[in-house]
């Protein structure tokens, strides 16, 4: 008899990486509590002061460069290996899901480990230790000599249409949506739980505390994702394979 597996999609935010030593954005120790978004994460800020913006991203990379995936990342990788996780939509730019071995990852906000040229199509990794020192010169494109920028989506910028379309399609087709470590306030990704709910999917939340979508969720697991998510995944796999 052919086993029918659930089609699961996960949406992740900064909370899933906190146990890996990466600060969240909106918690009490959040990065945005110490800096003005307008000074650091907009195209206008980069044009006004690229050195300031790059130095902030270099500081983030110094935190990130030795970070390792945690149990929550690996739990999602296991779900994918069990052929239940059909896609992972992440708002994070840390690249830890791919380091954990998950294959079908949609990084809707980009990846901080890469830099890209605004003038041409050049894109390359820049997360080498010799490049993240504040004394290092700003990185220029080897093709056209223009200044490179972090390959992330800044405030005021649109998501790449192909990535967003794929995220929507995955959400529309899933049986279960896991919403993990996100405040669910940043659009358009915050609209996906509602879309899944409207299409009849079960929406399950994992967060340290209640959020704006807790009332609409079928279930909520409160606590550190690196503890709650692996337990959930283990239980789910055991139940499906029974």
Buried (B, 14 or more C-beta within 10 A) or exposed (E): EEEEBBBBBBBBBBBBBBBBEBBBBBBEEBBBEEEEBEBBBBBEBBEEEBEBBBBBBBEBBBBBEEBEBBBBBBBBBBBBEBEBBBBBBBBBBBBBBBBBBBEBBBBBBBBBBBBBBEEEEBBBEBBEEEBBEEEBEEBEBEEEEEBBBBBBBBEEEEBBEEBBEBBBEBBBBBBBBBBBBBBBEBEEBBEBBBBBBEEEBBBBBBBBEEBEBBEEBEEBBEEBBBBBBBEBBEEBBEEEEE
